[in-house]
Amino acid sequence: MEVDKKRLSDEQYKAIELLANGENKTDTGRLVGVTRQTIDNWMKNKEFKAAFDEYKTIIKNLADVEMNGHAKSLMDNLIRIALTGKSEKNRLDATIYGLNRIYGTPTNKIEQTTENKDNNTSNKDKADINTLLNEVSDNSNIIKLEQAK
């Protein structure tokens, strides 16, 4: 990592390493001999934050390289579990995971809009409150249920 150590103290450099590797702020502060509040203040410092982000990027890139080196065996294991796993839940989970990685995770949201020529929502699609009230008050739409005793 190319951190300018003249700008950061040894404690700050150690904190960057600990935080980037998943340590929480309280434990990081204790390990480097400062308070959690000091860690919070450091995180607000532009140079500290830039060095922290750079270090995290390096760690992520190294992890990506490592994972890419094992991609074939990981996919082989996923396929094996999806096809021959002992548990139906494991087979289903592996299948869903694989499909979501290939095709993307589906969402439940469906946006429905009706537009007229002016790209405005058409007035005919808006509910009329009086019509709704008449439908509710019309006794033919009411189903009578017996009351529980």
C-alpha positions as CSV (number, residue, x, y, z in Angstrom):
1,M,0.0,0.0,0.0
2,E,1.3,3.4,-1.0
3,V,0.4,5.5,2.1
4,D,2.4,8.6,2.8
5,K,3.5,7.8,6.3
6,K,4.7,11.4,6.8
7,R,1.0,12.4,6.8
8,L,-0.3,9.5,8.9
9,S,0.9,8.3,12.2
10,D,1.9,4.7,12.9
11,E,-1.3,4.3,14.9
12,Q,-3.4,5.6,12.0
13,Y,-1.7,3.2,9.6
14,K,-2.4,0.3,12.0
15,A,-6.0,1.4,12.4
16,I,-6.4,1.5,8.6
17,E,-5.2,-2.1,8.4
18,L,-7.4,-3.3,11.3
19,L,-10.5,-1.5,10.0
20,A,-10.1,-2.7,6.4
21,N,-9.7,-6.2,7.7
22,G,-13.1,-6.0,9.5
23,E,-12.2,-5.0,13.0
24,N,-14.8,-2.7,14.6
25,K,-13.9,0.9,15.7
26,T,-14.0,0.2,19.4
27,D,-11.6,-2.8,19.2
28,T,-9.4,-0.9,16.7
29,G,-9.1,2.0,19.1
30,R,-8.2,-0.3,21.9
31,L,-5.6,-2.1,19.9
32,V,-3.9,1.1,18.7
33,G,-4.2,2.9,22.0
34,V,-6.9,5.5,21.2
35,T,-10.6,5.9,21.8
36,R,-13.4,5.0,19.5
37,Q,-14.1,8.8,19.1
38,T,-10.5,9.3,17.9
39,I,-11.1,6.6,15.2
40,D,-14.4,8.4,14.2
41,N,-12.4,11.6,14.0
42,W,-9.7,10.0,11.9
43,M,-12.4,8.6,9.5
44,K,-13.5,12.2,8.9
45,N,-10.0,13.2,7.9
46,K,-9.6,13.3,4.1
47,E,-6.1,11.8,4.1
48,F,-7.0,9.0,6.5
49,K,-10.2,8.2,4.6
50,A,-8.3,8.2,1.2
51,A,-5.6,5.8,2.6
52,F,-8.4,3.6,4.2
53,D,-10.3,3.5,0.9
54,E,-7.1,2.7,-1.0
55,Y,-6.2,-0.1,1.4
56,K,-9.7,-1.6,1.2
57,T,-9.5,-1.5,-2.6
58,I,-6.2,-3.4,-2.6
59,I,-7.6,-6.0,-0.2
60,K,-10.7,-6.4,-2.4
61,N,-8.6,-6.7,-5.6
62,L,-6.4,-9.4,-3.9
63,A,-9.5,-11.3,-2.9
64,D,-10.9,-11.1,-6.4
65,V,-7.7,-12.5,-7.8
66,E,-7.8,-15.3,-5.3
67,M,-11.5,-16.1,-6.0
68,N,-10.9,-16.0,-9.8
69,G,-8.2,-18.5,-9.4
70,H,-10.7,-20.9,-7.8
71,A,-13.8,-19.9,-9.9
72,K,-13.9,-23.2,-11.8
73,S,-13.7,-25.4,-8.7
74,L,-16.3,-23.2,-6.9
75,M,-18.7,-23.5,-9.9
76,D,-18.1,-27.2,-10.1
77,N,-19.0,-27.5,-6.4
78,L,-22.1,-25.3,-6.8
79,I,-23.3,-27.4,-9.7
80,R,-22.5,-30.7,-7.8
81,I,-24.6,-29.4,-4.8
82,A,-27.4,-28.2,-7.1
83,L,-27.6,-31.6,-8.9
84,T,-26.7,-34.2,-6.2
85,G,-27.0,-32.5,-2.8
86,K,-28.5,-34.7,-0.1
87,S,-30.9,-32.0,1.1
88,E,-33.6,-30.7,-1.2
89,K,-33.2,-27.2,0.4
90,N,-29.4,-27.2,-0.4
91,R,-30.1,-28.2,-4.0
92,L,-32.7,-25.5,-4.3
93,D,-30.5,-22.9,-2.7
94,A,-27.5,-23.8,-4.9
95,T,-29.7,-23.7,-8.0
96,I,-31.3,-20.3,-7.1
97,Y,-27.9,-18.9,-6.3
98,G,-26.4,-20.0,-9.6
99,L,-29.4,-18.7,-11.6
100,N,-29.3,-15.4,-9.8
101,R,-25.6,-15.0,-10.5
102,I,-26.1,-15.7,-14.2
103,Y,-29.4,-13.9,-14.9
104,G,-29.6,-11.4,-11.9
105,T,-31.8,-11.5,-8.9
106,P,-35.5,-10.9,-9.8
107,T,-37.4,-8.3,-8.0
108,N,-41.1,-8.2,-6.9
109,K,-41.7,-4.7,-8.0
110,I,-43.7,-4.1,-11.2
111,E,-44.3,-0.6,-12.3
112,Q,-47.5,0.0,-14.1
113,T,-48.3,3.4,-15.6
114,T,-50.8,4.5,-18.2
115,E,-49.9,7.5,-20.2
116,N,-51.8,9.6,-22.7
117,K,-50.3,11.4,-25.7
118,D,-48.9,14.2,-23.5
119,N,-47.0,11.7,-21.3
120,N,-49.3,12.5,-18.4
121,T,-51.3,9.9,-16.5
122,S,-54.7,9.6,-18.0
123,N,-57.6,11.0,-16.0
124,K,-59.8,8.0,-17.0
125,D,-57.4,5.8,-14.9
126,K,-57.9,7.8,-11.7
127,A,-60.5,6.6,-9.2
128,D,-63.6,8.8,-8.6
129,I,-64.3,8.9,-4.9
130,N,-68.0,9.3,-5.4
131,T,-68.2,6.2,-7.6
132,L,-66.2,4.2,-5.0
133,L,-68.5,5.4,-2.1
134,N,-71.6,4.4,-4.1
135,E,-70.2,0.9,-4.7
136,V,-69.4,0.5,-1.0
137,S,-72.8,1.7,0.1
138,D,-74.6,-0.5,-2.4
139,N,-76.0,-3.4,-0.3
140,S,-75.8,-5.9,-3.2
141,N,-72.0,-6.0,-2.8
142,I,-72.1,-7.0,0.9
143,I,-71.8,-10.5,2.1
144,K,-73.4,-11.2,5.4
145,L,-71.4,-13.4,7.8
146,E,-72.6,-15.0,11.0
147,Q,-71.2,-13.4,14.2
148,A,-69.1,-15.6,16.4
149,K,-70.7,-16.6,19.7
